Amino acid sequence: MQTRDQKYAVEVFKQVSELADSPEVAKRRKYGSMAHRLPILIRTAGLAQAVSFVESRGDEAQKLLLRHLGALVGVENLGEKSRTASLQEYIKLTQDVMDALVWYKRFAESVLGVDASLDGEESVGE
């Protein structure tokens, strides 16, 4: 039997590895960059506002991260669910997303080569 973290790690690795095979370096950078920034957005603005921000202003790679996150935590539409959930569901959803984002950040660095310390100027092996 696997822990939730182990399940998250396996699934996130699959998702990020598929993206790593993409020839689009900019897409990998934006995906990885958002994986690093989204936890901060969630902590400062809340899950619903952070997801709505990415939905409205994010590019395709950043929206792909939201779709990956939603699939991982078992929600078809993360934005809609975050806006309509009861308080208890919202708190659990936020915690699940934050726990999942730990893995997205790790694999953004190790698989995609995105360096969080470069603040927007990610290092991706080209």
C-alpha positions as CSV (number, residue, x, y, z in Angstrom):
1,M,0.0,0.0,0.0
2,Q,1.3,3.4,-1.0
3,T,1.0,6.7,1.0
4,R,-0.7,9.6,-0.6
5,D,2.7,11.3,-1.1
6,Q,4.0,8.2,-2.9
7,K,1.0,8.2,-5.2
8,Y,1.4,11.9,-5.9
9,A,5.1,11.5,-6.6
10,V,4.5,8.7,-9.1
11,E,1.7,10.5,-11.0
12,V,3.5,13.9,-11.0
13,F,6.6,12.3,-12.3
14,K,4.6,10.8,-15.2
15,Q,3.0,14.1,-16.0
16,V,6.2,16.2,-15.8
17,S,8.2,13.6,-17.7
18,E,5.7,13.8,-20.6
19,L,6.3,17.5,-20.7
20,A,10.0,17.1,-20.5
21,D,9.9,15.2,-23.8
22,S,8.3,18.2,-25.5
23,P,10.6,20.1,-27.8
24,E,9.1,23.4,-26.6
25,V,11.6,24.8,-24.1
26,A,9.5,27.9,-23.3
27,K,6.5,25.6,-22.4
28,R,8.7,23.7,-19.9
29,R,10.0,26.9,-18.4
30,K,6.6,28.4,-17.9
31,Y,5.2,25.2,-16.5
32,G,8.1,24.9,-14.1
33,S,8.1,28.5,-13.1
34,M,4.4,28.4,-12.3
35,A,5.0,25.2,-10.2
36,H,7.3,27.3,-8.1
37,R,5.1,30.4,-7.9
38,L,1.7,28.8,-7.4
39,P,2.2,27.9,-3.7
40,I,3.1,31.5,-2.9
41,L,0.0,32.7,-4.8
42,I,-2.2,30.3,-2.9
43,R,-0.8,31.3,0.4
44,T,-1.2,35.0,-0.2
45,A,-4.5,35.1,-2.1
46,G,-6.2,31.8,-1.4
47,L,-6.8,28.8,-3.7
48,A,-9.8,30.2,-5.6
49,Q,-8.1,33.5,-6.4
50,A,-4.8,31.9,-7.4
51,V,-6.4,29.4,-9.7
52,S,-8.7,32.1,-11.2
53,F,-5.6,34.3,-11.8
54,V,-3.8,31.5,-13.7
55,E,-7.0,30.6,-15.6
56,S,-7.5,34.2,-16.8
57,R,-3.9,35.3,-17.4
58,G,-1.9,32.2,-17.7
59,D,-0.6,30.7,-20.9
60,E,-1.3,27.2,-22.1
61,A,1.6,25.6,-20.2
62,Q,0.4,27.2,-16.9
63,K,-3.2,26.1,-17.6
64,L,-1.8,22.6,-18.2
65,L,-0.4,22.7,-14.7
66,L,-3.9,23.4,-13.4
67,R,-5.3,20.5,-15.3
68,H,-2.6,18.2,-14.0
69,L,-3.2,19.4,-10.5
70,G,-6.9,18.9,-10.8
71,A,-6.5,15.3,-12.2
72,L,-4.1,14.5,-9.4
73,V,-6.4,15.6,-6.6
74,G,-9.4,14.1,-8.3
75,V,-11.2,17.3,-9.4
76,E,-12.2,17.7,-13.0
77,N,-12.3,21.5,-13.0
78,L,-10.0,22.9,-10.2
79,G,-11.2,26.5,-10.8
80,E,-14.9,25.7,-10.6
81,K,-14.4,23.4,-7.6
82,S,-12.4,25.9,-5.7
83,R,-15.1,28.5,-6.2
84,T,-18.1,26.3,-5.3
85,A,-16.7,24.0,-2.5
86,S,-18.0,24.2,1.0
87,L,-15.6,25.6,3.6
88,Q,-14.5,22.1,4.7
89,E,-14.0,20.9,1.1
90,Y,-12.1,24.1,0.3
91,I,-9.7,23.6,3.1
92,K,-9.1,20.0,2.2
93,L,-8.7,20.9,-1.5
94,T,-6.2,23.6,-0.6
95,Q,-4.2,21.3,1.5
96,D,-4.2,18.5,-1.2
97,V,-3.1,21.0,-3.8
98,M,-0.3,22.4,-1.6
99,D,0.9,18.9,-0.9
100,A,0.8,18.1,-4.6
101,L,2.7,21.2,-5.5
102,V,5.7,20.1,-3.5
103,W,6.1,17.3,-6.0
104,Y,5.6,19.6,-9.0
105,K,8.3,21.9,-7.7
106,R,10.7,19.1,-7.1
107,F,10.2,17.6,-10.5
108,A,10.3,21.0,-12.2
109,E,13.8,21.3,-10.9
110,S,15.0,17.7,-11.4
111,V,13.2,16.7,-14.6
112,L,12.5,20.0,-16.4
113,G,15.7,21.7,-15.1
114,V,13.8,24.8,-13.9
115,D,15.8,26.7,-11.3
116,A,13.6,28.5,-8.8
117,S,16.4,30.8,-7.7
118,L,16.6,32.6,-11.0
119,D,13.2,34.3,-10.6
120,G,11.6,34.1,-14.0
121,E,14.9,33.4,-15.9
122,E,14.8,29.7,-15.4
123,S,17.7,27.5,-16.4
124,V,16.5,24.8,-18.8
125,G,18.8,22.6,-20.7
126,E,18.3,23.3,-24.3
